Amino acid sequence: MRYRHKRPPLQTNNVKPYNYDALLDAPYAGEVRLIHGLRIDHNDILCCQLVKMRIDQLPPFHALSYTWKGDLDSSSTPQDKVLVGDQYLMVGRNLALALRAVKVYHQGDD
């Protein structure tokens, strides 16, 4: 699925870059981050919340396996901004497209 239309840039004048809180016993035990409330706003911008959850208290969820580092290493890799609460997070184009596909697939789950 390709998105051919040009999205307006996310206005970041009053929006800070996302600041990760440390996870307990990261990265192999303790806590994980789950995306909650994934939506696409009226300007076609991905928006969500990242929620820290203890591994022993996880609700049912759908997983998307993704390696972050390789997607943002190259300056030639297209990047998208995702609005996380009131902050923005830079993600690679592949992750942004995957999140959009997940949102479209689960449209009826809202």
Helices and strands as residue ranges (DSSP letters): E 16-17, E 31-40, E 46-54, G 55-57, H 69-72, E 79-84, E 87-92, H 93-105, G 107-109
